[in-house]
Amino acid sequence: MAPQRKKVAMAGVAEGQELVGIQTGDDVSAEERVNAFFFGAMPADDEQGWGASLIHNDLRLVSASSNPGRTVFSYTVKPSHCNRLGNLHGGCAATLFDICTTTALAPIAKEGFWAYAGVTRTLAVTYIRPVPAGDTVLIESEIPGSGMTLKWIRVS
């Protein structure tokens, strides 16, 4: 299934921008929803958006489920994503978390309910230890709490 692209007039969306809707319906698996949204949101021919290379080249979907909304991605740290000490840059880590948490909405989306994902309202990152270039990590995002207009998404 092709992603649902359409121009919308919505608060927070730049005029004339197209949004990619998350595929909905019982016939679409959680993995298919995440992949269609993930890659449809930033098509390969439009690699100008922030994080496009992370989406297309670096993150690999391991699993997705809808109860609760949950995704797991694999990521191998590239030297170009590192600070001067050779460890994953904190800003890059925060970007990865921001991208991956949004995808946890795809498995639970319904028409008119999170069908266009959302935007991050608050992002808090606590760095425990450095991750050197070449190391592979799993990024697990899960929705432990939910309201009508806000979702709490935890990443580890």
N, C-alpha and C positions, 0 to 999 in steps of 0.2 A: 504494500500500500504506500502511496506517495504521501508525504506530509501535507497537512492542510495549511496552505499559505493564503493569507488574505490581508488586505490593507484594512486597518482598523483605526477608529478615532477613540482613543482611550487615554485617560490620565496617565502621564509618565511615558507615553510612547511618542516619539518624534513624528511630526507631521509627514505623511506619505510613507512611513515605514511599514514593511510587511512583517507580520508576526507568523510564526509557525505554530499551529495548533497541535496539541498532542492527540494522537489517534485514540479514539474512544470506541467502546463496544466490546462485547464479550468474546468476539472472535479474534481479538488482538492480544497476544501474550504480553506479559510484563516486559520481557526482553525486547520484543518488537516495538513496543511503545517507546522504550528508552532509546533504542537505536534510531528510530525514525525521528524522534524529537531532537536527540543529540546531534545527529548529522544533518537533519533538515534545518535546524536552527542556524547552522553556519555551513552552507553548502561549500564543497571544495572549490568551486569557481568564485567564491566570495570570501577569500581568506584574509580580509582586511580587519575583521573584528578582533577585539581583545580575546586572547585565549584560543584563537582558531587553530594554531599549530598544536596546542595541547590536545584539543579535541580530535584533530585528524591524524596526528602522528604519535601521540604519547600515551593517551589513556585507552585502556582496553576493558570493555565490559566483561566482568566475570559472572555476575548473576544479578537478577532483579526479581522482586516479588511484590505482591499487592497487599499483603496482610502482615504487618503494616507496610506502607510504602517503604521499600528498601532497595538500595543498589550497592554493588561492590565493584570497584574498578581496580585494575592493576596499573601501576605507574613505575617506570624505571627512571631514576634521576639522571638527567643529562648534564654534562658540564656547563652548558649554556644556561642552565636553570640554577646555577650555584652562585654563592657569594665568593668573596676573595679567599675564604678558608677552604673552599672545595666542598661545601655542604649546601643542601637545598636552601635557596634564598627564602626568607620568611614571607616576602611578598608573593613569590611564586607558590608557596605552600597555601597561602590564604586564597589565591586565585583558584588553585586546584580544588580547595574545599568549597568555594563559592559555586564553581561549576558543578561539582559532583552532588552537592546537596540539592540543587535545583532538579536534578534528574530523579530524585526520590519521589517527586510529585507525579511523574509520568505514569507509574503503575496504578495510581489511585484516581487519576483524572476521569471526569465524566463531562459530557457536553454541558457547558455552562458552569462547571465547577472545576477550577484549576486547569481548564483546557488550554490555557496559554501559560501555564506555570506561574511565575511570579517574579518579584524582585526581592533582593535581600534587604531587609530592614535593619538588622543588626548582625554583625559577624564578630564573634569573639574567638580568638585563637590563642591557645596556650601551647608553647613549644616546650616539650619535655627533654628531647635530646636531638643532636644533629643527625641528618641523614646524608651520608656522603654520595658523591656522584657514583653511578653504577649500581647502587642498591635499588632493589625493587620492593615496593610497599603496596599494601592493599588499602584502599580508601573506602570505608564502609559508611554509608549514609542511611539514616533511618528516621522515620517520623514517629516519635513517641507521644506527641501531643498535637491536637488538632482543634481548630475552631472554624467558624464560617469564613473569616477573612484572614486569619493568620495561621501559619503552621510552624510548629517548633520542629526543627530538623537537627539531629545530632550526627556528627561525623567523627570517626575515629580511625 
